[in-house]
Amino acid sequence: MVDIQDAMSEAAPDFQVELDTTGLYCPEPIMLMHNKVRDMRPGEVLKVIASDPATTRDVPKFCQFLGHELIRQEELEDSYLYFIRLG
């Protein structure tokens, strides 16, 4: 199993806010993301940690629909990482 911290290289984007949705399933991760981005400013980066495989479909659609930039998406053994720059 790959540890999330070990998988994060120095090339990982800087982020201002982190949201850990591990253990939650659709639609909860996306609902929490909606709530989190309301408190953020355009240009800030949100790091999302998820365990639900549905997020590989839902997070890119979330970004596309709301005009955010998915700057990095990474799939680890049991986790998914996303870095989203708010539009």
N, C-alpha and C positions, 0 to 999 in steps of 0.2 A: 504494500500500500504506500502511495506517495503522500508525504505530509505536505499540507498546503504551504506552510512556511518554507519548506525545502524547495518546493517547486517554483516559488517566486524568485525570479532572478533580479539582479540590479536593474535590468531593463524594464521591470514592471513600471507602469505609469504611476506618477504621483496621484494621490487621491485625497479628497478632503473628508469624505464620509464613507463609513463602512456599514454594510447591512448584511447580517448573517441570517439566512433563511433556512439553514440546515434543519432537516426534519419536517419541513412544511411542504405541502403539496398544492398543486394548482387548485384554486386561483390565489392562494395566500401569498406566495412570493411576489406576484405582480401587484397585488393590492398593497402590500407593504412598500414596494418600490414607488407606487403612486404617492403614498403618504410621505415617504422620505424626500422625494424630489420637490414636493411643495415647499419644503423648508430650505431648499438650496437655491443658489444663484446660477444664472447662465454661465457656462464656462467651467463650473466646478465639476469634479469627477467623483462619481459614486462607484465604490467597489462592492460588488454583490457576490456573496458566497452562497451556493445552493446545493442541494442534494437531489432535487427533483429533476429527472431527465427531461421533463416537459419544458423546463426553462430554456433548453437549447432551441426550441421553437418560439417560445413566448417572449423571451427577452429581446431578440432581434426585431420581432413584430412590435413590441412595446416602443423600442427606439425609433423604428421607421414611422410609426403612427404619430408619435409625439414630437418628432423632429430632433431627437437626441442622437449623438454619435456613439456607436458601439466601437470603442477604440481597441478593445482586446477581449477575446473570448477564449477560455482555456478549459479543457476537459481533463480532469485528473481521474484517478481510479474511482473514487466514490463522491467526488465533488466537482462543481462547475464554478468557474470564476468569470466574472464579467467586470469590465471597466467601462463606464458610461459617462461621456462628457455631455452635460446638459446643454441643450440648444436654446 
